[in-house]
Amino acid sequence: MSTLGRLCSLPVLFCFAVLAGACQSEPSSPPDAAAQDVRTYGASVDTAAARAAAEVAAKPSRLADTTVTVQGRISTVCQKKGCWLALDTGTAMPIRVLVPRTDDGYEFTVPTTLAGEATVTGTLRTVELDSATQNHLAEDGAASARAREVQIAATGIRVVPGA
């Protein structure tokens, strides 16, 4: 083949290469946007062992003073400091998740606008609240705090916003 013939075939090869590249398939699925938005506060949380908040709230005495991992929708967050949140249980009594205190404040806090599905690890307990604590929680944004409630002293909170 002459030099002229080879030069004329270069544009044909170039077009073939461009078309072949354009026919490549898109990635099979884009990365999950929700997974990219996952936030963790405090220690990491293993979601594999999570129990539903409604299940735990139904019989909290079975798990009293043990480390549990509980999953539920966030219903309320402390509007002053983000030092607690409540998990919806499908009943009138949510599970309150408390952030551990330190000498200087809190080990961690959550945004006051936090919403979504939370998985929480911590120590479960049922506590009696005096009227001063009930009033304090109401000032922080809690819907009518009850005299007795289920609480988790959280070591870690994992949240999928908008889930």
Secondary structure as UniProt FT lines:
FT   HELIX           3..22
FT   HELIX           33..36
FT   STRAND          39..42
FT   HELIX           47..49
FT   STRAND          51..52
FT   HELIX           53..58
FT   HELIX           60..63
FT   TURN            64..65
FT   STRAND          67..77
FT   STRAND          84..87
FT   STRAND          95..98
FT   STRAND          101..102
FT   TURN            103..104
FT   STRAND          105..106
FT   TURN            112..113
FT   STRAND          117..128
FT   HELIX           131..139
FT   TURN            140..141
FT   STRAND          148..160
FT   TURN            161..162
//
